[in-house]
Amino acid sequence: MRALTTDYTLTEHARRRMSQRNVSLADVLFVLQHGQVEYRAGVALYFMGKRRIPAGAAHAERLEGIAVMCKGSCVITVYRNRKRALKDHRRKTKYNRCEYRFETG
């Protein structure tokens, strides 16, 4: 894991996905600062919609649709989805099902 800032760390998976999807570290930091946040299934999704981009921001068309998924202070993955990222994330259950353990017999 690499440190983004004093608050976030970047997993190897997230770093690889950033490279594959041509998303820079500056883009991720911008989304974490200015993006809309939704909490579902134990993770936080920071999403940069078209309306959230400040006027005069450099590379505004490049920032639109970037989603950064975090668990605590760890960035899990980064992807682009201009059309349905926030809607798909809102349909997930609000609870982390991994926390519930069932014992058998």
N, CA, C and O atoms as a printed pandas DataFrame, in Angstrom:
     atom_number atom_name residue_name chain_id  residue_number  x_coord  y_coord  z_coord
0              1         N          MET        A               1    0.837   -1.185    0.000
1              2        CA          MET        A               1    0.000    0.000    0.000
2              3         C          MET        A               1    0.878    1.244    0.000
3              4         O          MET        A               1    1.927    1.282    0.643
4              5         N          ARG        A               2    0.436    2.249   -0.724
5              6        CA          ARG        A               2    1.132    3.532   -0.772
6              7         C          ARG        A               2    0.259    4.585   -0.139
7              8         O          ARG        A               2   -0.968    4.495   -0.186
8              9         N          ALA        A               3    0.880    5.576    0.448
9             10        CA          ALA        A               3    0.115    6.660    1.071
10            11         C          ALA        A               3   -0.250    7.710    0.031
11            12         O          ALA        A               3    0.622    8.195   -0.689
12            13         N          LEU        A               4   -1.533    8.066   -0.058
13            14        CA          LEU        A               4   -1.972    9.153   -0.932
14            15         C          LEU        A               4   -1.679   10.479   -0.263
15            16         O          LEU        A               4   -0.945   11.314   -0.793
16            17         N          THR        A               5   -2.248   10.654    0.879
17            18        CA          THR        A               5   -2.019   11.823    1.716
18            19         C          THR        A               5   -1.859   11.270    3.122
19            20         O          THR        A               5   -1.623   10.073    3.289
20            21         N          THR        A               6   -1.978   12.093    4.105
21            22        CA          THR        A               6   -1.903   11.582    5.467
22            23         C          THR        A               6   -3.153   10.806    5.832
23            24         O          THR        A               6   -3.153   10.090    6.833
24            25         N          ASP        A               7   -4.230   10.926    5.044
25            26        CA          ASP        A               7   -5.502   10.304    5.388
26            27         C          ASP        A               7   -5.807    9.014    4.633
27            28         O          ASP        A               7   -6.479    8.146    5.190
28            29         N          TYR        A               8   -5.353    8.846    3.408
29            30        CA          TYR        A               8   -5.737    7.704    2.584
30            31         C          TYR        A               8   -4.529    6.889    2.157
31            32         O          TYR        A               8   -3.437    7.423    1.966
32            33         N          THR        A               9   -4.742    5.584    2.009
33            34        CA          THR        A               9   -3.727    4.702    1.438
34            35         C          THR        A               9   -4.301    4.072    0.180
35            36         O          THR        A               9   -5.518    3.975    0.025
36            37         N          LEU        A              10   -3.437    3.653   -0.700
37            38        CA          LEU        A              10   -3.824    3.135   -2.002
38            39         C          LEU        A              10   -3.416    1.666   -2.080
39            40         O          LEU        A              10   -2.239    1.347   -1.912
40            41         N          THR        A              11   -4.375    0.761   -2.335
41            42        CA          THR        A              11   -4.052   -0.660   -2.452
42            43         C          THR        A              11   -3.387   -0.928   -3.794
43            44         O          THR        A              11   -3.436   -0.102   -4.706
44            45         N          GLU        A              12   -2.772   -2.086   -3.897
45            46        CA          GLU        A              12   -2.149   -2.500   -5.155
46            47         C          GLU        A              12   -3.203   -2.641   -6.253
47            48         O          GLU        A              12   -2.952   -2.300   -7.409
48            49         N          HIS        A              13   -4.375   -3.140   -5.889
49            50        CA          HIS        A              13   -5.473   -3.276   -6.859
50            51         C          HIS        A              13   -5.888   -1.908   -7.399
51            52         O          HIS        A              13   -6.051   -1.740   -8.607
52            53         N          ALA        A              14   -6.058   -0.935   -6.511
53            54        CA          ALA        A              14   -6.461    0.408   -6.943
54            55         C          ALA        A              14   -5.392    1.040   -7.828
55            56         O          ALA        A              14   -5.711    1.694   -8.822
56            57         N          ARG        A              15   -4.137    0.847   -7.473
57            58        CA          ARG        A              15   -3.051    1.411   -8.283
58            59         C          ARG        A              15   -3.049    0.803   -9.682
59            60         O          ARG        A              15   -2.847    1.507  -10.672
60            61         N          ARG        A              16   -3.275   -0.507   -9.757
61            62        CA          ARG        A              16   -3.319   -1.188  -11.053
62            63         C          ARG        A              16   -4.513   -0.699  -11.888
63            64         O          ARG        A              16   -4.378   -0.466  -13.089
64            65         N          ARG        A              17   -5.670   -0.545  -11.253
65            66        CA          ARG        A              17   -6.859   -0.072  -11.976
66            67         C          ARG        A              17   -6.699    1.370  -12.445
67            68         O          ARG        A              17   -7.161    1.725  -13.530
68            69         N          MET        A              18   -6.050    2.198  -11.640
69            70        CA          MET        A              18   -5.783    3.573  -12.062
70            71         C          MET        A              18   -4.925    3.581  -13.321
71            72         O          MET        A              18   -5.174    4.356  -14.244
72            73         N          SER        A              19   -3.933    2.730  -13.355
73            74        CA          SER        A              19   -3.056    2.646  -14.518
74            75         C          SER        A              19   -3.813    2.152  -15.745
75            76         O          SER        A              19   -3.636    2.695  -16.836
76            77         N          GLN        A              20   -4.643    1.143  -15.588
77            78        CA          GLN        A              20   -5.406    0.589  -16.710
78            79         C          GLN        A              20   -6.427    1.576  -17.249
79            80         O          GLN        A              20   -6.708    1.588  -18.447
80            81         N          ARG        A              21   -6.984    2.406  -16.370
81            82        CA          ARG        A              21   -8.079    3.295  -16.756
82            83         C          ARG        A              21   -7.640    4.734  -16.955
83            84         O          ARG        A              21   -8.472    5.624  -17.125
84            85         N          ASN        A              22   -6.337    4.962  -16.932
85            86        CA          ASN        A              22   -5.748    6.270  -17.195
86            87         C          ASN        A              22   -6.299    7.346  -16.246
87            88         O          ASN        A              22   -6.709    8.423  -16.679
88            89         N          VAL        A              23   -6.298    7.030  -14.955
89            90        CA          VAL        A              23   -6.717    7.965  -13.916
90            91         C          VAL        A              23   -5.482    8.292  -13.086
91            92         O          VAL        A              23   -4.816    7.392  -12.573
92            93         N          SER        A              24   -5.182    9.561  -12.956
93            94        CA          SER        A              24   -3.977    9.962  -12.222
94            95         C          SER        A              24   -4.259   10.085  -10.729
95            96         O          SER        A              24   -5.410   10.110  -10.292
96            97         N          LEU        A              25   -3.188   10.161   -9.973
97            98        CA          LEU        A              25   -3.304   10.337   -8.528
98            99         C          LEU        A              25   -3.961   11.676   -8.201
99           100         O          LEU        A              25   -4.726   11.776   -7.242
100          101         N          ALA        A              26   -3.665   12.700   -8.993
101          102        CA          ALA        A              26   -4.292   14.011   -8.799
102          103         C          ALA        A              26   -5.805   13.937   -9.026
103          104         O          ALA        A              26   -6.569   14.597   -8.323
104          105         N          ASP        A              27   -6.242   13.129  -10.013
105          106        CA          ASP        A              27   -7.668   12.945  -10.261
106          107         C          ASP        A              27   -8.350   12.290   -9.063
107          108         O          ASP        A              27   -9.439   12.701   -8.664
108          109         N          VAL        A              28   -7.711   11.275   -8.493
109          110        CA          VAL        A              28   -8.280   10.580   -7.330
110          111         C          VAL        A              28   -8.395   11.530   -6.152
111          112         O          VAL        A              28   -9.423   11.554   -5.474
112          113         N          LEU        A              29   -7.366   12.305   -5.901
113          114        CA          LEU        A              29   -7.407   13.263   -4.797
114          115         C          LEU        A              29   -8.489   14.314   -5.005
115          116         O          LEU        A              29   -9.156   14.719   -4.053
116          117         N          PHE        A              30   -8.665   14.758   -6.250
117          118        CA          PHE        A              30   -9.704   15.741   -6.567
118          119         C          PHE        A              30  -11.088   15.162   -6.288
119          120         O          PHE        A              30  -11.943   15.841   -5.719
120          121         N          VAL        A              31  -11.311   13.909   -6.689
121          122        CA          VAL        A              31  -12.606   13.258   -6.462
122          123         C          VAL        A              31  -12.844   13.068   -4.961
123          124         O          VAL        A              31  -13.965   13.258   -4.489
124          125         N          LEU        A              32  -11.815   12.701   -4.215
125          126        CA          LEU        A              32  -11.967   12.531   -2.772
126          127         C          LEU        A              32  -12.303   13.849   -2.077
127          128         O          LEU        A              32  -12.997   13.853   -1.060
128          129         N          GLN        A              33  -11.820   14.955   -2.611
129          130        CA          GLN        A              33  -12.091   16.262   -2.009
130          131         C          GLN        A              33  -13.440   16.829   -2.434
131          132         O          GLN        A              33  -14.162   17.385   -1.605
132          133         N          HIS        A              34  -13.793   16.698   -3.714
133          134        CA          HIS        A              34  -14.951   17.400   -4.257
134          135         C          HIS        A              34  -16.113   16.496   -4.660
135          136         O          HIS        A              34  -17.191   17.002   -4.975
136          137         N          GLY        A              35  -15.931   15.194   -4.660
137          138        CA          GLY        A              35  -16.966   14.290   -5.140
138          139         C          GLY        A              35  -18.108   14.083   -4.164
139          140         O          GLY        A              35  -17.989   14.354   -2.969
140          141         N          GLN        A              36  -19.205   13.601   -4.696
141          142        CA          GLN        A              36  -20.367   13.265   -3.891
142          143         C          GLN        A              36  -20.113   11.907   -3.252
143          144         O          GLN        A              36  -19.617   11.001   -3.922
144          145         N          VAL        A              37  -20.438   11.743   -1.982
145          146        CA          VAL        A              37  -20.157   10.496   -1.279
146          147         C          VAL        A              37  -21.450    9.768   -0.926
147          148         O          VAL        A              37  -22.420   10.378   -0.477
148          149         N          GLU        A              38  -21.445    8.454   -1.136
149          150        CA          GLU        A              38  -22.561    7.566   -0.792
150          151         C          GLU        A              38  -21.981    6.405    0.007
151          152         O          GLU        A              38  -20.928    5.870   -0.341
152          153         N          TYR        A              39  -22.667    6.019    1.072
153          154        CA          TYR        A              39  -22.216    4.911    1.916
154          155         C          TYR        A              39  -23.167    3.735    1.745
155          156         O          TYR        A              39  -24.370    3.862    1.973
156          157         N          ARG        A              40  -22.619    2.582    1.341
157          158        CA          ARG        A              40  -23.402    1.354    1.202
158          159         C          ARG        A              40  -22.472    0.160    1.419
159          160         O          ARG        A              40  -21.294    0.199    1.065
160          161         N          ALA        A              41  -23.022   -0.891    2.003
161          162        CA          ALA        A              41  -22.351   -2.190    2.131
162          163         C          ALA        A              41  -20.963   -2.077    2.764
163          164         O          ALA        A              41  -20.058   -2.832    2.409
164          165         N          GLY        A              42  -20.794   -1.158    3.681
165          166        CA          GLY        A              42  -19.530   -1.030    4.390
166          167         C          GLY        A              42  -18.456   -0.249    3.665
167          168         O          GLY        A              42  -17.330   -0.165    4.155
168          169         N          VAL        A              43  -18.767    0.329    2.505
169          170        CA          VAL        A              43  -17.787    1.121    1.768
170          171         C          VAL        A              43  -18.354    2.494    1.436
171          172         O          VAL        A              43  -19.566    2.707    1.455
172          173         N          ALA        A              44  -17.459    3.412    1.134
173          174        CA          ALA        A              44  -17.854    4.758    0.705
174          175         C          ALA        A              44  -17.495    4.908   -0.768
175          176         O          ALA        A              44  -16.383    4.571   -1.175
176          177         N          LEU        A              45  -18.420    5.407   -1.560
177          178        CA          LEU        A              45  -18.167    5.660   -2.970
178          179         C          LEU        A              45  -18.157    7.163   -3.177
179          180         O          LEU        A              45  -19.153    7.841   -2.928
180          181         N          TYR        A              46  -17.031    7.678   -3.633
181          182        CA          TYR        A              46  -16.901    9.090   -3.995
182          183         C          TYR        A              46  -17.063    9.166   -5.500
183          184         O          TYR        A              46  -16.325    8.516   -6.240
184          185         N          PHE        A              47  -18.038    9.967   -5.966
185          186        CA          PHE        A              47  -18.357   10.027   -7.383
186          187         C          PHE        A              47  -18.302   11.472   -7.865
187          188         O          PHE        A              47  -18.824   12.373   -7.209
188          189         N          MET        A              48  -17.674   11.684   -8.999
189          190        CA          MET        A              48  -17.555   13.019   -9.574
190          191         C          MET        A              48  -18.517   13.133  -10.750
191          192         O          MET        A              48  -18.211   12.715  -11.867
192          193         N          GLY        A              49  -19.681   13.706  -10.479
193          194        CA          GLY        A              49  -20.669   13.949  -11.522
194          195         C          GLY        A              49  -20.373   15.255  -12.237
195          196         O          GLY        A              49  -19.553   16.053  -11.783
196          197         N          LYS        A              50  -21.034   15.462  -13.334
197          198        CA          LYS        A              50  -20.808   16.657  -14.151
198          199         C          LYS        A              50  -21.114   17.938  -13.376
199          200         O          LYS        A              50  -20.412   18.938  -13.529
200          201         N          ARG        A              51  -22.146   17.914  -12.556
201          202        CA          ARG        A              51  -22.537   19.108  -11.801
202          203         C          ARG        A              51  -21.608   19.406  -10.629
203          204         O          ARG        A              51  -21.586   20.533  -10.135
204          205         N          ARG        A              52  -20.848   18.421  -10.181
205          206        CA          ARG        A              52  -19.952   18.603   -9.029
206          207         C          ARG        A              52  -18.609   19.224   -9.419
207          208         O          ARG        A              52  -17.863   19.672   -8.548
208          209         N          ILE        A              53  -18.297   19.255  -10.696
209          210        CA          ILE        A              53  -17.011   19.793  -11.140
210          211         C          ILE        A              53  -17.056   21.310  -11.066
211          212         O          ILE        A              53  -17.936   21.925  -11.669
212          213         N          PRO        A              54  -16.118   21.937  -10.332
213          214        CA          PRO        A              54  -16.107   23.397  -10.230
214          215         C          PRO        A              54  -15.852   24.052  -11.589
215          216         O          PRO        A              54  -15.150   23.499  -12.436
216          217         N          ALA        A              55  -16.422   25.216  -11.779
217          218        CA          ALA        A              55  -16.221   25.948  -13.035
218          219         C          ALA        A              55  -14.746   26.293  -13.195
219          220         O          ALA        A              55  -14.098   26.737  -12.248
220          221         N          GLY        A              56  -14.233   26.092  -14.373
221          222        CA          GLY        A              56  -12.845   26.417  -14.655
222          223         C          GLY        A              56  -11.856   25.359  -14.225
223          224         O          GLY        A              56  -10.650   25.605  -14.254
224          225         N          ALA        A              57  -12.322   24.194  -13.829
225          226        CA          ALA        A              57  -11.410   23.119  -13.426
226          227         C          ALA        A              57  -10.689   22.578  -14.654
227          228         O          ALA        A              57  -11.292   22.384  -15.710
228          229         N          ALA        A              58   -9.393   22.337  -14.500
229          230        CA          ALA        A              58   -8.611   21.803  -15.610
230          231         C          ALA        A              58   -9.055   20.374  -15.898
231          232         O          ALA        A              58   -9.288   19.597  -14.972
232          233         N          HIS        A              59   -9.173   20.027  -17.165
233          234        CA          HIS        A              59   -9.544   18.685  -17.605
234          235         C          HIS        A              59  -10.906   18.259  -17.061
235          236         O          HIS        A              59  -11.058   17.137  -16.578
236          237         N          ALA        A              60  -11.880   19.132  -17.135
237          238        CA          ALA        A              60  -13.208   18.855  -16.583
238          239         C          ALA        A              60  -13.840   17.628  -17.239
239          240         O          ALA        A              60  -14.460   16.821  -16.546
240          241         N          GLU        A              61  -13.701   17.467  -18.548
241          242        CA          GLU        A              61  -14.307   16.315  -19.220
242          243         C          GLU        A              61  -13.625   15.023  -18.805
243          244         O          GLU        A              61  -14.244   13.960  -18.846
244          245         N          ARG        A              62  -12.381   15.093  -18.413
245          246        CA          ARG        A              62  -11.641   13.916  -17.958
246          247         C          ARG        A              62  -12.108   13.469  -16.565
247          248         O          ARG        A              62  -12.098   12.275  -16.264
248          249         N          LEU        A              63  -12.511   14.410  -15.724
249          250        CA          LEU        A              63  -12.918   14.108  -14.351
250          251         C          LEU        A              63  -14.328   13.542  -14.255
251          252         O          LEU        A              63  -14.651   12.844  -13.293
252          253         N          GLU        A              64  -15.159   13.833  -15.232
253          254        CA          GLU        A              64  -16.554   13.422  -15.173
254          255         C          GLU        A              64  -16.683   11.898  -15.193
255          256         O          GLU        A              64  -16.139   11.231  -16.073
256          257         N          GLY        A              65  -17.410   11.357  -14.211
257          258        CA          GLY        A              65  -17.689    9.927  -14.164
258          259         C          GLY        A              65  -16.696    9.095  -13.386
259          260         O          GLY        A              65  -16.843    7.874  -13.335
260          261         N          ILE        A              66  -15.695    9.698  -12.781
261          262        CA          ILE        A              66  -14.727    8.923  -12.004
262          263         C          ILE        A              66  -15.345    8.564  -10.658
263          264         O          ILE        A              66  -15.919    9.414   -9.977
264          265         N          ALA        A              67  -15.220    7.297  -10.286
265          266        CA          ALA        A              67  -15.707    6.806   -9.002
266          267         C          ALA        A              67  -14.539    6.204   -8.234
267          268         O          ALA        A              67  -13.752    5.436   -8.789
268          269         N          VAL        A              68  -14.428    6.553   -6.962
269          270        CA          VAL        A              68  -13.369    6.041   -6.085
270          271         C          VAL        A              68  -14.051    5.339   -4.923
271          272         O          VAL        A              68  -14.827    5.956   -4.192
272          273         N          MET        A              69  -13.766    4.048   -4.746
273          274        CA          MET        A              69  -14.381    3.273   -3.683
274          275         C          MET        A              69  -13.378    3.088   -2.545
275          276         O          MET        A              69  -12.253    2.637   -2.757
276          277         N          CYS        A              70  -13.815    3.451   -1.319
277          278        CA          CYS        A              70  -12.941    3.400   -0.145
278          279         C          CYS        A              70  -13.597    2.600    0.969
279          280         O          CYS        A              70  -14.818    2.601    1.128
280          281         N          LYS        A              71  -12.762    1.924    1.729
281          282        CA          LYS        A              71  -13.210    1.273    2.965
282          283         C          LYS        A              71  -12.346    1.840    4.068
283          284         O          LYS        A              71  -11.155    1.543    4.157
284          285         N          GLY        A              72  -12.956    2.662    4.909
285          286        CA          GLY        A              72  -12.183    3.373    5.926
286          287         C          GLY        A              72  -11.298    4.397    5.252
287          288         O          GLY        A              72  -11.785    5.256    4.517
288          289         N          SER        A              73  -10.002    4.314    5.495
289          290        CA          SER        A              73   -9.064    5.246    4.868
290          291         C          SER        A              73   -8.258    4.568    3.772
291          292         O          SER        A              73   -7.167    5.025    3.432
292          293         N          CYS        A              74   -8.780    3.491    3.220
293          294        CA          CYS        A              74   -8.072    2.727    2.201
294          295         C          CYS        A              74   -8.852    2.789    0.890
295          296         O          CYS        A              74  -10.037    2.457    0.862
296          297         N          VAL        A              75   -8.202    3.210   -0.196
297          298        CA          VAL        A              75   -8.829    3.250   -1.522
298          299         C          VAL        A              75   -8.788    1.842   -2.095
299          300         O          VAL        A              75   -7.712    1.281   -2.301
300          301         N          ILE        A              76   -9.968    1.268   -2.352
301          302        CA          ILE        A              76  -10.065   -0.110   -2.830
302          303         C          ILE        A              76   -9.928   -0.190   -4.346
303          304         O          ILE        A              76   -9.133   -0.974   -4.864
304          305         N          THR        A              77  -10.708    0.630   -5.054
305          306        CA          THR        A              77  -10.674    0.591   -6.513
306          307         C          THR        A              77  -11.096    1.938   -7.083
307          308         O          THR        A              77  -11.691    2.767   -6.394
308          309         N          VAL        A              78  -10.774    2.134   -8.355
309          310        CA          VAL        A              78  -11.110    3.357   -9.085
310          311         C          VAL        A              78  -11.648    2.936  -10.444
311          312         O          VAL        A              78  -11.067    2.075  -11.104
312          313         N          TYR        A              79  -12.752    3.539  -10.863
313          314        CA          TYR        A              79  -13.295    3.231  -12.179
314          315         C          TYR        A              79  -14.035    4.433  -12.741
315          316         O          TYR        A              79  -14.278    5.415  -12.040
316          317         N          ARG        A              80  -14.391    4.339  -14.027
317          318        CA          ARG        A              80  -15.170    5.380  -14.691
318          319         C          ARG        A              80  -16.522    4.799  -15.085
319          320         O          ARG        A              80  -16.614    3.689  -15.609
320          321         N          ASN        A              81  -17.565    5.574  -14.819
321          322        CA          ASN        A              81  -18.898    5.195  -15.239
322          323         C          ASN        A              81  -19.711    6.477  -15.299
323          324         O          ASN        A              81  -20.222    6.939  -14.279
324          325         N          ARG        A              82  -19.832    7.040  -16.459
325          326        CA          ARG        A              82  -20.498    8.335  -16.607
326          327         C          ARG        A              82  -22.008    8.231  -16.476
327          328         O          ARG        A              82  -22.660    9.227  -16.163
328          329         N          LYS        A              83  -22.578    7.067  -16.702
329          330        CA          LYS        A              83  -24.027    6.968  -16.766
330          331         C          LYS        A              83  -24.680    6.420  -15.495
331          332         O          LYS        A              83  -25.672    6.987  -15.036
332          333         N          ARG        A              84  -24.154    5.330  -14.907
333          334        CA          ARG        A              84  -24.906    4.636  -13.869
334          335         C          ARG        A              84  -24.126    4.343  -12.590
335          336         O          ARG        A              84  -24.603    3.550  -11.779
336          337         N          ALA        A              85  -22.985    4.922  -12.370
337          338        CA          ALA        A              85  -22.171    4.559  -11.205
338          339         C          ALA        A              85  -22.903    4.789   -9.902
339          340         O          ALA        A              85  -22.940    3.899   -9.053
340          341         N          LEU        A              86  -23.478    5.940   -9.727
341          342        CA          LEU        A              86  -24.156    6.262   -8.475
342          343         C          LEU        A              86  -25.450    5.464   -8.322
343          344         O          LEU        A              86  -25.773    5.032   -7.215
344          345         N          LYS        A              87  -26.190    5.262   -9.400
345          346        CA          LYS        A              87  -27.430    4.492   -9.334
346          347         C          LYS        A              87  -27.152    3.040   -8.978
347          348         O          LYS        A              87  -27.875    2.456   -8.171
348          349         N          ASP        A              88  -26.118    2.446   -9.564
349          350        CA          ASP        A              88  -25.778    1.061   -9.265
350          351         C          ASP        A              88  -25.344    0.909   -7.816
351          352         O          ASP        A              88  -25.682   -0.082   -7.170
352          353         N          HIS        A              89  -24.609    1.868   -7.304
353          354        CA          HIS        A              89  -24.140    1.793   -5.925
354          355         C          HIS        A              89  -25.294    1.971   -4.936
355          356         O          HIS        A              89  -25.285    1.365   -3.865
356          357         N          ARG        A              90  -26.265    2.778   -5.277
357          358        CA          ARG        A              90  -27.417    3.004   -4.390
358          359         C          ARG        A              90  -28.299    1.770   -4.269
359          360         O          ARG        A              90  -29.018    1.627   -3.280
360          361         N          ARG        A              91  -28.262    0.880   -5.248
361          362        CA          ARG        A              91  -29.093   -0.323   -5.193
362          363         C          ARG        A              91  -28.516   -1.394   -4.277
363          364         O          ARG        A              91  -29.220   -2.347   -3.943
364          365         N          LYS        A              92  -27.278   -1.272   -3.867
365          366        CA          LYS        A              92  -26.677   -2.255   -2.971
366          367         C          LYS        A              92  -27.307   -2.159   -1.595
367          368         O          LYS        A              92  -27.871   -1.129   -1.227
368          369         N          THR        A              93  -27.210   -3.218   -0.854
369          370        CA          THR        A              93  -27.752   -3.223    0.490
370          371         C          THR        A              93  -26.971   -2.254    1.374
371          372         O          THR        A              93  -25.787   -2.012    1.135
372          373         N          LYS        A              94  -27.618   -1.706    2.378
373          374        CA          LYS        A              94  -26.966   -0.735    3.253
374          375         C          LYS        A              94  -26.048   -1.386    4.263
375          376         O          LYS        A              94  -25.251   -0.699    4.903
376          377         N          TYR        A              95  -26.138   -2.684    4.419
377          378        CA          TYR        A              95  -25.403   -3.362    5.466
378          379         C          TYR        A              95  -24.285   -4.211    4.902
379          380         O          TYR        A              95  -24.373   -4.733    3.790
380          381         N          ASN        A              96  -23.242   -4.338    5.683
381          382        CA          ASN        A              96  -22.118   -5.178    5.305
382          383         C          ASN        A              96  -22.441   -6.605    5.736
383          384         O          ASN        A              96  -22.418   -6.903    6.930
384          385         N          ARG        A              97  -22.730   -7.465    4.820
385          386        CA          ARG        A              97  -23.135   -8.829    5.153
386          387         C          ARG        A              97  -21.987   -9.664    5.693
387          388         O          ARG        A              97  -22.230  -10.704    6.304
388          389         N          CYS        A              98  -20.760   -9.248    5.491
389          390        CA          CYS        A              98  -19.610   -9.991    5.999
390          391         C          CYS        A              98  -19.528   -9.928    7.522
391          392         O          CYS        A              98  -18.890  -10.783    8.136
392          393         N          GLU        A              99  -20.150   -8.948    8.131
393          394        CA          GLU        A              99  -20.086   -8.805    9.577
394          395         C          GLU        A              99  -20.930   -9.855   10.289
395          396         O          GLU        A              99  -20.661  -10.172   11.447
396          397         N          TYR        A             100  -21.936  -10.395    9.629
397          398        CA          TYR        A             100  -22.812  -11.374   10.253
398          399         C          TYR        A             100  -22.281  -12.780    9.989
399          400         O          TYR        A             100  -22.088  -13.171    8.838
400          401         N          ARG        A             101  -22.051  -13.525   11.045
401          402        CA          ARG        A             101  -21.537  -14.887   10.900
402          403         C          ARG        A             101  -22.574  -15.850   11.462
403          404         O          ARG        A             101  -23.153  -15.610   12.521
404          405         N          PHE        A             102  -22.798  -16.931   10.747
405          406        CA          PHE        A             102  -23.740  -17.938   11.175
406          407         C          PHE        A             102  -22.972  -19.177   11.585
407          408         O          PHE        A             102  -22.068  -19.625   10.880
408          409         N          GLU        A             103  -23.334  -19.719   12.719
409          410        CA          GLU        A             103  -22.689  -20.934   13.188
410          411         C          GLU        A             103  -23.607  -22.122   12.891
411          412         O          GLU        A             103  -24.820  -22.064   13.091
412          413         N          THR        A             104  -22.993  -23.183   12.415
413          414        CA          THR        A             104  -23.784  -24.380   12.112
414          415         C          THR        A             104  -23.554  -25.427   13.175
415          416         O          THR        A             104  -22.484  -25.507   13.778
416          417         N          GLY        A             105  -24.553  -26.207   13.387
417          418        CA          GLY        A             105  -24.594  -27.361   14.236
418          419         C          GLY        A             105  -23.938  -27.355   15.489
419          420         O          GLY        A             105  -23.979  -28.350   16.212
